[in-house]
Amino acid sequence: MQDKVINTMKLEFTARSVNESLARSAVSAFAAQADPSIAVIADIKTVVSEAVTNSIVHGYAGVEDKSLCPIYIHCKLYESSRLVVRLKDRGCGIEDICMAMQPLFTTDTDGERSGMGFTIMQTFTDGFKVRSEPGKGTTVVLEKRLKR
Amino acid sequence: MDITCERRGEDVVAFIRGEIDHHNAKNARDSLDSIIDESKPTTFSLDLSGVTFCDSSGLGLVMGRMRKCCSVGSVLCIQNPSSAALRILEIAGMDKILKIERGV
């Protein structure tokens, strides 16, 4: 049986760090309609924050005018209480995705990044995909079951 | 995010309240480093009981303060981590490396 989409949300904002809390609050508020547990909401907030931070810190690294740096979030809620969050940037992309996925790997050593962003995204979701190409931006797809 | 500190003899406890993310981690880092530099405590404790949200930026903050403490001869300790802070520390195995005190 096909899992039907019952609600959607689109959000676009500039890659400013102040928008990290906006993004995680908006997505968790959207997810709240399926009445998930507090622990599930905490997972969603964390993974969205990680994905947005990656776009700001790595995707748009070195871009001074952040007004030219959009981040797009598209959320879909399915009948089965499955939430799919697609987060996309138009930044520099990732050269080696396998390397970037390694725990503790980071290219931003000065900024005290822990290199655990992708590991946390993988751990706190039920499905996780990254699509990226140098110069063509990055799309992260996060899937979370809101009810067991 | 709000940071306050308390001197306890040769030791210092810094209380972090609120959300730790990439946006506010830099200010937190500067504040905590100033406290460490000025006090050079025997043990520098981070009380994380008031942390309501924490992502990998919080992990970076703790790892960086561990290095900072080492550089001035202090020992870093984590006190009363909230569930939001603890699950992030556990994912990186920091709970095995750092001294974590509860009920302090």
gemmi code that builds the backbone of each chain (N, CA, C; Angstrom):
import gemmi

chains = {
    "A": [
        ("MET", (0.839, -1.200, 0.000), (0.000, 0.000, 0.000), (0.880, 1.259, 0.000)),
        ("GLN", (0.490, 2.221, -0.824), (1.302, 3.427, -0.930), (1.117, 4.326, 0.293)),
        ("ASP", (2.228, 4.812, 0.781), (2.202, 5.711, 1.936), (1.915, 7.133, 1.431)),
        ("LYS", (0.738, 7.654, 1.776), (0.316, 8.956, 1.225), (0.897, 10.137, 2.021)),
        ("VAL", (1.263, 11.188, 1.286), (1.699, 12.431, 1.937), (0.452, 13.136, 2.463)),
        ("ILE", (0.454, 13.481, 3.748), (-0.735, 14.151, 4.300), (-0.489, 15.631, 4.618)),
        ("ASN", (0.788, 16.030, 4.652), (1.061, 17.457, 4.870), (2.483, 17.778, 4.406)),
        ("THR", (2.682, 19.009, 3.983), (4.022, 19.420, 3.537), (4.350, 20.809, 4.082)),
        ("MET", (5.629, 21.117, 4.114), (6.064, 22.468, 4.520), (7.339, 22.807, 3.762)),
        ("LYS", (7.424, 24.044, 3.249), (8.652, 24.507, 2.605), (9.150, 25.729, 3.336)),
        ("LEU", (10.460, 25.778, 3.504), (11.069, 26.873, 4.239), (12.332, 27.273, 3.484)),
        ("GLU", (12.530, 28.583, 3.298), (13.760, 29.070, 2.665), (14.300, 30.206, 3.520)),
        ("PHE", (15.601, 30.164, 3.792), (16.207, 31.220, 4.610), (17.668, 31.352, 4.215)),
        ("THR", (18.278, 32.440, 4.620), (19.682, 32.647, 4.284), (20.580, 31.927, 5.296)),
        ("ALA", (21.801, 31.635, 4.843), (22.720, 30.803, 5.642), (23.382, 31.608, 6.755)),
        ("ARG", (22.574, 32.157, 7.628), (23.089, 32.863, 8.806), (22.887, 31.953, 10.012)),
        ("SER", (23.893, 31.951, 10.882), (23.840, 31.009, 12.008), (22.627, 31.250, 12.915)),
        ("VAL", (22.141, 32.498, 12.943), (20.979, 32.789, 13.790), (19.750, 31.997, 13.322)),
        ("ASN", (19.776, 31.540, 12.064), (18.635, 30.780, 11.531), (18.669, 29.289, 11.888)),
        ("GLU", (19.734, 28.845, 12.555), (19.798, 27.432, 12.964), (18.637, 27.097, 13.906)),
        ("SER", (18.392, 27.983, 14.870), (17.302, 27.708, 15.826), (15.940, 27.851, 15.148)),
        ("LEU", (15.842, 28.783, 14.185), (14.594, 28.938, 13.433), (14.264, 27.630, 12.705)),
        ("ALA", (15.276, 27.062, 12.028), (15.057, 25.857, 11.236), (14.628, 24.682, 12.119)),
        ("ARG", (15.353, 24.454, 13.221), (15.002, 23.285, 14.051), (13.649, 23.473, 14.737)),
        ("SER", (13.323, 24.736, 15.101), (12.020, 24.991, 15.738), (10.885, 24.774, 14.737)),
        ("ALA", (11.083, 25.252, 13.510), (10.027, 25.131, 12.490), (9.762, 23.663, 12.156)),
        ("VAL", (10.835, 22.890, 11.957), (10.647, 21.484, 11.577), (10.047, 20.685, 12.734)),
        ("SER", (10.493, 20.967, 13.950), (9.936, 20.219, 15.085), (8.473, 20.606, 15.317)),
        ("ALA", (8.127, 21.870, 15.059), (6.723, 22.288, 15.185), (5.865, 21.584, 14.131)),
        ("PHE", (6.419, 21.430, 12.923), (5.698, 20.715, 11.863), (5.495, 19.248, 12.253)),
        ("ALA", (6.545, 18.648, 12.822), (6.473, 17.232, 13.221), (5.502, 17.018, 14.388)),
        ("ALA", (5.315, 18.051, 15.206), (4.518, 17.919, 16.438), (3.073, 17.518, 16.158)),
        ("GLN", (2.581, 17.805, 14.933), (1.183, 17.475, 14.620), (0.933, 15.959, 14.652)),
        ("ALA", (1.992, 15.157, 14.528), (1.834, 13.702, 14.584), (1.977, 13.194, 16.030)),
        ("ASP", (2.098, 14.118, 16.959), (2.181, 13.805, 18.381), (3.319, 12.831, 18.739)),
        ("PRO", (4.534, 13.138, 18.300), (5.670, 12.265, 18.656), (6.084, 12.466, 20.113)),
        ("SER", (6.948, 11.578, 20.597), (7.436, 11.719, 21.974), (8.433, 12.879, 22.041)),
        ("ILE", (8.732, 13.311, 23.248), (9.702, 14.401, 23.447), (11.080, 13.974, 22.925)),
        ("ALA", (11.398, 12.680, 23.093), (12.700, 12.180, 22.636), (12.812, 12.273, 21.111)),
        ("VAL", (11.717, 11.965, 20.424), (11.727, 12.039, 18.953), (11.863, 13.498, 18.502)),
        ("ILE", (11.161, 14.386, 19.168), (11.277, 15.822, 18.848), (12.726, 16.288, 19.064)),
        ("ALA", (13.344, 15.818, 20.138), (14.744, 16.193, 20.422), (15.665, 15.702, 19.306)),
        ("ASP", (15.414, 14.476, 18.810), (16.217, 13.934, 17.697), (16.061, 14.804, 16.450)),
        ("ILE", (14.822, 15.181, 16.146), (14.563, 15.990, 14.945), (15.261, 17.341, 15.049)),
        ("LYS", (15.142, 17.974, 16.197), (15.799, 19.280, 16.394), (17.310, 19.150, 16.179)),
        ("THR", (17.877, 18.076, 16.723), (19.333, 17.906, 16.645), (19.791, 17.687, 15.207)),
        ("VAL", (19.105, 16.793, 14.475), (19.587, 16.491, 13.118), (19.385, 17.674, 12.166)),
        ("VAL", (18.301, 18.422, 12.354), (18.077, 19.603, 11.498), (19.154, 20.652, 11.794)),
        ("SER", (19.456, 20.828, 13.059), (20.499, 21.784, 13.451), (21.852, 21.392, 12.843)),
        ("GLU", (22.154, 20.086, 12.859), (23.418, 19.607, 12.281), (23.477, 19.882, 10.784)),
        ("ALA", (22.379, 19.584, 10.086), (22.360, 19.742, 8.629), (22.486, 21.219, 8.241)),
        ("VAL", (21.759, 22.095, 8.945), (21.827, 23.532, 8.640), (23.231, 24.067, 8.952)),
        ("THR", (23.787, 23.636, 10.068), (25.138, 24.086, 10.440), (26.160, 23.656, 9.387)),
        ("ASN", (26.033, 22.432, 8.881), (26.944, 21.964, 7.827), (26.879, 22.868, 6.595)),
        ("SER", (25.657, 23.244, 6.200), (25.510, 24.116, 5.029), (26.182, 25.469, 5.274)),
        ("ILE", (25.996, 26.009, 6.463), (26.552, 27.332, 6.785), (28.080, 27.267, 6.893)),
        ("VAL", (28.570, 26.277, 7.650), (30.012, 26.214, 7.939), (30.822, 25.687, 6.751)),
        ("HIS", (30.298, 24.633, 6.098), (31.073, 23.995, 5.025), (30.558, 24.369, 3.626)),
        ("GLY", (29.244, 24.260, 3.419), (28.688, 24.520, 2.087), (28.991, 25.926, 1.608)),
        ("TYR", (28.771, 26.890, 2.478), (28.988, 28.293, 2.109), (30.237, 28.869, 2.782)),
        ("ALA", (31.218, 28.019, 3.030), (32.466, 28.483, 3.654), (33.110, 29.558, 2.780)),
        ("GLY", (33.506, 30.638, 3.400), (34.242, 31.679, 2.668), (33.375, 32.659, 1.897)),
        ("VAL", (32.062, 32.438, 1.844), (31.191, 33.390, 1.141), (30.857, 34.520, 2.125)),
        ("GLU", (31.237, 35.738, 1.751), (31.018, 36.859, 2.682), (29.580, 37.331, 2.704)),
        ("ASP", (28.963, 37.446, 1.527), (27.596, 37.956, 1.459), (26.600, 36.805, 1.606)),
        ("LYS", (26.177, 36.595, 2.853), (25.314, 35.449, 3.133), (23.911, 35.615, 2.530)),
        ("SER", (23.582, 36.830, 2.080), (22.256, 37.014, 1.463), (22.173, 36.259, 0.137)),
        ("LEU", (23.339, 35.856, -0.385), (23.368, 35.091, -1.646), (23.428, 33.581, -1.368)),
        ("CYS", (23.239, 33.202, -0.124), (23.415, 31.798, 0.272), (22.104, 31.221, 0.815)),
        ("PRO", (21.275, 30.682, -0.058), (20.001, 30.152, 0.444), (20.112, 28.722, 0.966)),
        ("ILE", (19.265, 28.426, 1.928), (19.084, 27.042, 2.391), (17.594, 26.740, 2.261)),
        ("TYR", (17.293, 25.590, 1.667), (15.898, 25.206, 1.444), (15.582, 23.961, 2.271)),
        ("ILE", (14.451, 23.991, 2.927), (13.994, 22.792, 3.645), (12.607, 22.441, 3.139)),
        ("HIS", (12.437, 21.182, 2.800), (11.133, 20.695, 2.344), (10.766, 19.492, 3.224)),
        ("CYS", (9.675, 19.629, 3.969), (9.250, 18.544, 4.868), (7.992, 17.877, 4.316)),
        ("LYS", (7.952, 16.574, 4.417), (6.751, 15.830, 4.043), (6.367, 14.910, 5.198)),
        ("LEU", (5.106, 14.975, 5.576), (4.608, 14.065, 6.602), (3.700, 13.042, 5.926)),
        ("TYR", (3.988, 11.772, 6.143), (3.228, 10.683, 5.505), (2.173, 10.126, 6.467)),
        ("GLU", (1.201, 9.477, 5.859), (0.086, 8.880, 6.606), (0.584, 7.927, 7.701)),
        ("SER", (1.686, 7.257, 7.415), (2.249, 6.293, 8.372), (3.026, 6.975, 9.503)),
        ("SER", (2.934, 8.316, 9.610), (3.675, 9.103, 10.605), (5.179, 9.125, 10.342)),
        ("ARG", (5.535, 9.011, 9.071), (6.944, 9.104, 8.678), (7.192, 10.549, 8.254)),
        ("LEU", (8.254, 11.132, 8.773), (8.626, 12.496, 8.404), (9.862, 12.434, 7.514)),
        ("VAL", (9.804, 13.098, 6.362), (10.979, 13.192, 5.499), (11.354, 14.662, 5.360)),
        ("VAL", (12.592, 14.971, 5.708), (13.090, 16.354, 5.643), (14.205, 16.401, 4.596)),
        ("ARG", (13.998, 17.227, 3.563), (15.027, 17.383, 2.523), (15.644, 18.768, 2.690)),
        ("LEU", (16.928, 18.803, 2.956), (17.593, 20.082, 3.187), (18.648, 20.290, 2.096)),
        ("LYS", (18.550, 21.434, 1.422), (19.408, 21.642, 0.249), (20.120, 22.987, 0.332)),
        ("ASP", (21.402, 22.995, -0.075), (22.086, 24.287, -0.232), (22.691, 24.346, -1.628)),
        ("ARG", (23.104, 25.547, -2.024), (23.741, 25.736, -3.330), (25.215, 26.077, -3.135)),
        ("GLY", (25.793, 25.456, -2.116), (27.177, 25.759, -1.745), (28.207, 24.985, -2.566)),
        ("CYS", (29.405, 24.848, -1.991), (30.545, 24.299, -2.743), (30.478, 22.790, -2.925)),
        ("GLY", (29.579, 22.129, -2.207), (29.476, 20.676, -2.353), (30.567, 19.945, -1.580)),
        ("ILE", (30.453, 18.619, -1.587), (31.414, 17.790, -0.835), (32.205, 16.949, -1.837)),
        ("GLU", (33.516, 17.036, -1.736), (34.368, 16.318, -2.677), (34.330, 14.809, -2.430)),
        ("ASP", (34.465, 14.420, -1.176), (34.530, 13.001, -0.833), (33.511, 12.718, 0.293)),
        ("ILE", (32.339, 12.252, -0.102), (31.266, 12.048, 0.878), (31.658, 10.975, 1.907)),
        ("CYS", (32.299, 9.899, 1.447), (32.693, 8.820, 2.374), (33.615, 9.350, 3.466)),
        ("MET", (34.554, 10.181, 3.070), (35.482, 10.777, 4.043), (34.726, 11.692, 5.006)),
        ("ALA", (33.816, 12.499, 4.453), (33.049, 13.450, 5.277), (32.180, 12.728, 6.307)),
        ("MET", (31.779, 11.486, 5.974), (30.919, 10.713, 6.884), (31.697, 10.084, 8.040)),
        ("GLN", (33.019, 10.052, 7.940), (33.821, 9.418, 8.990), (33.681, 10.189, 10.303)),
        ("PRO", (33.413, 9.490, 11.406), (33.340, 10.186, 12.687), (34.624, 10.964, 12.966)),
        ("LEU", (34.477, 12.154, 13.483), (35.559, 13.063, 13.886), (36.292, 13.713, 12.717)),
        ("PHE", (35.852, 13.428, 11.459), (36.493, 14.086, 10.324), (35.915, 15.485, 10.162)),
        ("THR", (36.783, 16.493, 10.081), (36.321, 17.847, 9.786), (37.374, 18.598, 8.992)),
        ("THR", (36.895, 19.525, 8.138), (37.829, 20.366, 7.394), (37.961, 21.729, 8.080)),
        ("ASP", (37.195, 21.905, 9.173), (37.159, 23.203, 9.850), (37.778, 23.071, 11.242)),
        ("THR", (39.085, 22.845, 11.279), (39.738, 22.590, 12.562), (39.825, 23.852, 13.427)),
        ("ASP", (39.914, 25.028, 12.796), (40.030, 26.284, 13.571), (38.744, 26.607, 14.321)),
        ("GLY", (37.621, 26.207, 13.743), (36.337, 26.582, 14.326), (35.859, 25.652, 15.422)),
        ("GLU", (36.700, 24.719, 15.852), (36.337, 23.750, 16.903), (35.149, 22.893, 16.504)),
        ("ARG", (35.033, 22.530, 15.237), (34.000, 21.592, 14.838), (34.439, 20.204, 15.296)),
        ("SER", (33.484, 19.414, 15.755), (33.853, 18.102, 16.299), (33.956, 17.027, 15.208)),
        ("GLY", (33.400, 17.282, 14.045), (33.423, 16.279, 12.981), (32.428, 15.157, 13.224)),
        ("MET", (31.412, 15.421, 14.056), (30.434, 14.383, 14.389), (29.052, 14.646, 13.789)),
        ("GLY", (28.951, 15.679, 12.961), (27.646, 16.066, 12.418), (26.938, 14.946, 11.667)),
        ("PHE", (27.616, 14.333, 10.696), (26.988, 13.260, 9.920), (26.712, 12.025, 10.790)),
        ("THR", (27.614, 11.739, 11.721), (27.405, 10.590, 12.615), (26.137, 10.791, 13.432)),
        ("ILE", (25.951, 12.014, 13.933), (24.750, 12.313, 14.721), (23.506, 12.217, 13.842)),
        ("MET", (23.589, 12.719, 12.621), (22.434, 12.627, 11.705), (22.070, 11.161, 11.439)),
        ("GLN", (23.083, 10.327, 11.251), (22.832, 8.900, 10.993), (22.229, 8.215, 12.214)),
        ("THR", (22.758, 8.564, 13.383), (22.345, 7.898, 14.621), (20.923, 8.257, 15.027)),
        ("PHE", (20.544, 9.512, 14.828), (19.250, 9.995, 15.341), (18.110, 9.939, 14.316)),
        ("THR", (18.365, 9.307, 13.162), (17.285, 9.191, 12.165), (17.051, 7.720, 11.830)),
        ("ASP", (15.965, 7.469, 11.086), (15.690, 6.106, 10.611), (16.119, 5.946, 9.155)),
        ("GLY", (16.493, 7.033, 8.535), (16.974, 7.001, 7.159), (17.748, 8.273, 6.879)),
        ("PHE", (18.843, 8.132, 6.136), (19.716, 9.299, 5.942), (20.453, 9.154, 4.610)),
        ("LYS", (20.368, 10.187, 3.774), (21.073, 10.164, 2.484), (21.733, 11.513, 2.250)),
        ("VAL", (22.890, 11.481, 1.587), (23.560, 12.729, 1.192), (23.838, 12.657, -0.298)),
        ("ARG", (23.459, 13.713, -1.012), (23.810, 13.819, -2.431), (24.598, 15.116, -2.593)),
        ("SER", (25.762, 15.022, -3.202), (26.572, 16.225, -3.352), (27.568, 16.061, -4.485)),
        ("GLU", (27.932, 17.192, -5.046), (28.943, 17.209, -6.101), (29.686, 18.533, -5.957)),
        ("PRO", (31.009, 18.532, -6.104), (31.728, 19.796, -5.979), (31.149, 20.867, -6.907)),
        ("GLY", (30.876, 22.031, -6.341), (30.350, 23.163, -7.110), (28.847, 23.136, -7.337)),
        ("LYS", (28.202, 22.051, -6.921), (26.769, 21.929, -7.204), (25.901, 21.796, -5.958)),
        ("GLY", (26.457, 22.104, -4.819), (25.660, 22.090, -3.594), (25.473, 20.704, -3.001)),
        ("THR", (24.745, 20.681, -1.915), (24.530, 19.433, -1.171), (23.065, 19.299, -0.790)),
        ("THR", (22.541, 18.088, -0.917), (21.188, 17.793, -0.431), (21.283, 16.662, 0.589)),
        ("VAL", (20.677, 16.901, 1.740), (20.626, 15.878, 2.783), (19.167, 15.490, 2.966)),
        ("VAL", (18.893, 14.197, 2.983), (17.520, 13.727, 3.208), (17.495, 12.948, 4.520)),
        ("LEU", (16.661, 13.415, 5.436), (16.558, 12.811, 6.770), (15.162, 12.230, 6.932)),
        ("GLU", (15.108, 11.008, 7.410), (13.805, 10.364, 7.588), (13.655, 9.926, 9.045)),
        ("LYS", (12.478, 10.191, 9.606), (12.267, 9.827, 11.002), (10.846, 9.307, 11.193)),
        ("ARG", (10.722, 8.168, 11.832), (9.396, 7.655, 12.179), (8.932, 8.390, 13.435)),
        ("LEU", (7.812, 9.065, 13.356), (7.344, 9.875, 14.484), (6.602, 9.045, 15.508)),
        ("LYS", (6.097, 7.888, 15.056), (5.406, 6.966, 15.976), (5.867, 5.559, 15.655)),
        ("ARG", (6.025, 4.743, 16.676), (6.424, 3.352, 16.453), (5.199, 2.486, 16.291)),
    ],
    "B": [
        ("MET", (21.833, 31.805, 25.404), (22.628, 31.016, 26.350), (23.199, 31.940, 27.424)),
        ("ASP", (23.292, 31.408, 28.624), (23.754, 32.222, 29.736), (24.840, 31.431, 30.485)),
        ("ILE", (25.936, 32.107, 30.797), (27.024, 31.438, 31.534), (27.337, 32.223, 32.802)),
        ("THR", (27.361, 31.533, 33.917), (27.793, 32.160, 35.172), (28.856, 31.254, 35.787)),
        ("CYS", (29.698, 31.811, 36.658), (30.697, 30.932, 37.276), (30.806, 31.162, 38.778)),
        ("GLU", (31.326, 30.156, 39.430), (31.410, 30.171, 40.881), (32.766, 29.608, 41.290)),
        ("ARG", (33.482, 30.311, 42.142), (34.783, 29.841, 42.633), (34.558, 28.978, 43.864)),
        ("ARG", (35.167, 27.815, 43.900), (35.067, 26.942, 45.080), (36.483, 26.538, 45.472)),
        ("GLY", (37.127, 27.383, 46.265), (38.524, 27.142, 46.642), (39.419, 27.267, 45.430)),
        ("GLU", (40.139, 26.179, 45.102), (41.041, 26.185, 43.946), (40.307, 25.830, 42.648)),
        ("ASP", (39.048, 25.464, 42.794), (38.273, 25.010, 41.631), (37.260, 26.065, 41.180)),
        ("VAL", (36.828, 25.919, 39.938), (35.813, 26.826, 39.386), (34.734, 25.994, 38.699)),
        ("VAL", (33.489, 26.395, 38.915), (32.373, 25.745, 38.215), (31.710, 26.791, 37.327)),
        ("ALA", (31.560, 26.457, 36.040), (30.835, 27.342, 35.112), (29.494, 26.686, 34.805)),
        ("PHE", (28.427, 27.455, 34.969), (27.068, 26.946, 34.731), (26.592, 27.441, 33.365)),
        ("ILE", (26.279, 26.501, 32.478), (25.767, 26.880, 31.149), (24.271, 26.589, 31.133)),
        ("ARG", (23.502, 27.615, 30.761), (22.043, 27.430, 30.672), (21.572, 27.819, 29.283)),
        ("GLY", (20.643, 27.041, 28.743), (20.068, 27.371, 27.441), (20.519, 26.422, 26.346)),
        ("GLU", (20.534, 26.902, 25.104), (20.816, 26.057, 23.940), (22.264, 26.239, 23.476)),
        ("ILE", (22.939, 25.126, 23.207), (24.292, 25.201, 22.642), (24.216, 24.763, 21.186)),
        ("ASP", (24.405, 25.708, 20.285), (24.519, 25.363, 18.862), (25.674, 26.159, 18.267)),
        ("HIS", (25.872, 26.018, 16.960), (26.990, 26.688, 16.292), (26.889, 28.208, 16.451)),
        ("HIS", (25.651, 28.736, 16.453), (25.449, 30.187, 16.532), (26.003, 30.777, 17.828)),
        ("ASN", (25.779, 30.105, 18.940), (26.220, 30.713, 20.198), (27.455, 30.039, 20.817)),
        ("ALA", (28.002, 29.018, 20.134), (29.165, 28.314, 20.697), (30.406, 29.204, 20.774)),
        ("LYS", (30.553, 30.121, 19.797), (31.765, 30.943, 19.785), (31.806, 31.876, 21.008)),
        ("ASN", (30.675, 32.503, 21.302), (30.624, 33.380, 22.482), (30.882, 32.580, 23.753)),
        ("ALA", (30.316, 31.373, 23.798), (30.509, 30.513, 24.965), (31.991, 30.164, 25.120)),
        ("ARG", (32.619, 29.848, 23.983), (34.043, 29.490, 23.998), (34.875, 30.657, 24.546)),
        ("ASP", (34.604, 31.866, 24.051), (35.361, 33.041, 24.504), (35.156, 33.289, 26.001)),
        ("SER", (33.898, 33.180, 26.445), (33.607, 33.416, 27.872), (34.318, 32.386, 28.745)),
        ("LEU", (34.214, 31.114, 28.349), (34.808, 30.052, 29.173), (36.336, 30.156, 29.189)),
        ("ASP", (36.922, 30.476, 28.038), (38.382, 30.607, 27.984), (38.864, 31.760, 28.855)),
        ("SER", (38.084, 32.858, 28.896), (38.455, 33.986, 29.774), (38.434, 33.538, 31.232)),
        ("ILE", (37.408, 32.782, 31.592), (37.303, 32.301, 32.980), (38.507, 31.403, 33.312)),
        ("ILE", (38.843, 30.498, 32.396), (39.967, 29.569, 32.629), (41.285, 30.346, 32.744)),
        ("ASP", (41.489, 31.287, 31.807), (42.740, 32.071, 31.813), (42.888, 32.896, 33.086)),
        ("GLU", (41.785, 33.495, 33.528), (41.860, 34.369, 34.706), (42.004, 33.581, 36.006)),
        ("SER", (41.358, 32.414, 36.080), (41.334, 31.702, 37.365), (42.338, 30.552, 37.453)),
        ("LYS", (42.745, 29.994, 36.318), (43.634, 28.816, 36.284), (43.306, 27.843, 37.424)),
        ("PRO", (42.109, 27.294, 37.420), (41.681, 26.437, 38.532), (42.357, 25.060, 38.501)),
        ("THR", (42.346, 24.381, 39.620), (42.832, 22.993, 39.642), (41.866, 22.143, 38.821)),
        ("THR", (40.572, 22.264, 39.159), (39.541, 21.582, 38.363), (38.572, 22.629, 37.824)),
        ("PHE", (38.330, 22.559, 36.524), (37.346, 23.444, 35.897), (36.141, 22.581, 35.546)),
        ("SER", (35.021, 22.853, 36.212), (33.824, 22.039, 35.962), (32.818, 22.805, 35.116)),
        ("LEU", (32.243, 22.083, 34.165), (31.145, 22.646, 33.371), (29.866, 22.011, 33.880)),
        ("ASP", (29.004, 22.830, 34.480), (27.713, 22.301, 34.936), (26.722, 22.449, 33.779)),
        ("LEU", (26.283, 21.309, 33.246), (25.416, 21.325, 32.050), (23.969, 20.987, 32.390)),
        ("SER", (23.605, 21.145, 33.664), (22.233, 20.773, 34.061), (21.191, 21.669, 33.412)),
        ("GLY", (21.573, 22.892, 33.031), (20.604, 23.828, 32.446), (20.629, 23.859, 30.929)),
        ("VAL", (21.317, 22.883, 30.307), (21.383, 22.864, 28.835), (20.111, 22.222, 28.275)),
        ("THR", (19.367, 22.998, 27.492), (18.084, 22.511, 26.967), (18.197, 21.957, 25.558)),
        ("PHE", (19.269, 22.316, 24.855), (19.516, 21.774, 23.511), (21.026, 21.742, 23.300)),
        ("CYS", (21.492, 20.673, 22.651), (22.929, 20.573, 22.382), (23.134, 19.741, 21.126)),
        ("ASP", (23.898, 20.279, 20.170), (24.259, 19.471, 18.992), (25.778, 19.299, 18.980)),
        ("SER", (26.353, 18.937, 17.833), (27.787, 18.650, 17.825), (28.634, 19.886, 18.126)),
        ("SER", (28.040, 21.076, 18.037), (28.775, 22.289, 18.432), (29.082, 22.255, 19.926)),
        ("GLY", (28.175, 21.670, 20.700), (28.399, 21.523, 22.139), (29.538, 20.555, 22.404)),
        ("LEU", (29.593, 19.527, 21.558), (30.682, 18.549, 21.659), (32.016, 19.237, 21.373)),
        ("GLY", (32.043, 20.043, 20.313), (33.242, 20.810, 19.967), (33.639, 21.750, 21.095)),
        ("LEU", (32.636, 22.332, 21.727), (32.886, 23.259, 22.842), (33.567, 22.526, 24.010)),
        ("VAL", (33.056, 21.339, 24.322), (33.631, 20.556, 25.428), (35.044, 20.068, 25.066)),
        ("MET", (35.214, 19.558, 23.833), (36.534, 19.066, 23.405), (37.569, 20.198, 23.426)),
        ("GLY", (37.139, 21.371, 22.960), (38.040, 22.530, 22.960), (38.423, 22.970, 24.356)),
        ("ARG", (37.449, 22.903, 25.300), (37.765, 23.312, 26.679), (38.658, 22.279, 27.359)),
        ("MET", (38.546, 21.031, 26.915), (39.422, 19.990, 27.457), (40.879, 20.329, 27.086)),
        ("ARG", (41.065, 20.723, 25.816), (42.412, 21.114, 25.354), (42.886, 22.375, 26.084)),
        ("LYS", (41.959, 23.325, 26.231), (42.305, 24.595, 26.895), (42.733, 24.333, 28.349)),
        ("CYS", (41.979, 23.489, 29.043), (42.314, 23.162, 30.436), (43.692, 22.508, 30.523)),
        ("CYS", (43.953, 21.587, 29.591), (45.263, 20.908, 29.566), (46.382, 21.936, 29.412)),
        ("SER", (46.151, 22.945, 28.571), (47.200, 23.928, 28.269), (47.549, 24.804, 29.477)),
        ("VAL", (46.624, 24.931, 30.438), (46.943, 25.756, 31.627), (47.112, 24.893, 32.886)),
        ("GLY", (47.125, 23.570, 32.701), (47.344, 22.665, 33.837), (46.110, 22.391, 34.672)),
        ("SER", (44.936, 22.644, 34.108), (43.684, 22.354, 34.833), (43.090, 21.042, 34.330)),
        ("VAL", (42.173, 20.504, 35.131), (41.464, 19.287, 34.726), (40.009, 19.660, 34.465)),
        ("LEU", (39.473, 19.187, 33.340), (38.069, 19.488, 33.021), (37.169, 18.389, 33.569)),
        ("CYS", (36.061, 18.823, 34.138), (35.077, 17.878, 34.664), (33.693, 18.332, 34.203)),
        ("ILE", (32.825, 17.393, 33.908), (31.441, 17.714, 33.536), (30.548, 17.408, 34.740)),
        ("GLN", (29.681, 18.354, 35.061), (28.765, 18.144, 36.194), (27.315, 18.130, 35.728)),
        ("ASN", (26.558, 17.229, 36.297), (25.095, 17.187, 36.149), (24.597, 17.401, 34.720)),
        ("PRO", (25.110, 16.646, 33.734), (24.666, 16.914, 32.367), (23.174, 16.624, 32.190)),
        ("SER", (22.462, 17.505, 31.510), (21.052, 17.260, 31.185), (21.013, 16.131, 30.155)),
        ("SER", (19.840, 15.574, 29.913), (19.747, 14.484, 28.926), (20.144, 14.988, 27.543)),
        ("ALA", (19.822, 16.256, 27.239), (20.175, 16.837, 25.930), (21.684, 16.875, 25.741)),
        ("ALA", (22.417, 17.204, 26.803), (23.880, 17.290, 26.711), (24.517, 15.899, 26.757)),
        ("LEU", (24.001, 15.036, 27.623), (24.619, 13.724, 27.828), (24.569, 12.849, 26.574)),
        ("ARG", (23.444, 12.868, 25.865), (23.342, 11.973, 24.697), (24.342, 12.354, 23.614)),
        ("ILE", (24.677, 13.657, 23.532), (25.663, 14.095, 22.542), (27.073, 13.709, 23.007)),
        ("LEU", (27.343, 13.843, 24.295), (28.657, 13.457, 24.822), (28.867, 11.955, 24.659)),
        ("GLU", (27.799, 11.193, 24.878), (27.897, 9.725, 24.794), (28.179, 9.257, 23.362)),
        ("ILE", (27.593, 9.941, 22.398), (27.744, 9.516, 21.006), (29.205, 9.569, 20.551)),
        ("ALA", (29.968, 10.506, 21.144), (31.382, 10.632, 20.786), (32.282, 9.910, 21.788)),
        ("GLY", (31.663, 9.232, 22.758), (32.448, 8.506, 23.763), (33.122, 9.425, 24.768)),
        ("MET", (32.669, 10.684, 24.829), (33.292, 11.629, 25.764), (33.018, 11.254, 27.216)),
        ("ASP", (31.921, 10.520, 27.420), (31.590, 10.087, 28.786), (32.618, 9.085, 29.310)),
        ("LYS", (33.401, 8.477, 28.388), (34.449, 7.525, 28.797), (35.761, 8.252, 29.090)),
        ("ILE", (35.941, 9.393, 28.453), (37.209, 10.123, 28.574), (37.173, 11.120, 29.727)),
        ("LEU", (36.018, 11.764, 29.873), (35.899, 12.843, 30.860), (35.317, 12.340, 32.173)),
        ("LYS", (35.668, 13.049, 33.227), (35.054, 12.746, 34.525), (33.677, 13.418, 34.525)),
        ("ILE", (32.640, 12.606, 34.747), (31.286, 13.159, 34.806), (30.728, 12.955, 36.207)),
        ("GLU", (30.386, 14.049, 36.847), (29.835, 13.987, 38.212), (28.344, 14.302, 38.174)),
        ("ARG", (27.591, 13.509, 38.916), (26.141, 13.753, 38.986), (25.736, 14.046, 40.426)),
        ("GLY", (24.672, 14.787, 40.591), (24.154, 15.094, 41.927), (25.060, 16.003, 42.727)),
        ("VAL", (25.849, 16.836, 42.032), (26.780, 17.738, 42.737), (26.082, 19.063, 43.024)),
    ],
}
model = gemmi.Model(1)
for chain_id, residues in chains.items():
    chain = gemmi.Chain(chain_id)
    for i, (resn, *xyz) in enumerate(residues, 1):
        res = gemmi.Residue()
        res.name, res.seqid = resn, gemmi.SeqId(i, " ")
        for name, pos in zip(("N", "CA", "C"), xyz):
            atom = gemmi.Atom()
            atom.name, atom.element = name, gemmi.Element(name[0])
            atom.pos, atom.b_iso = gemmi.Position(*pos), 0.0
            res.add_atom(atom)
        chain.add_residue(res)
    model.add_chain(chain)
structure = gemmi.Structure()
structure.add_model(model)
structure.setup_entities()
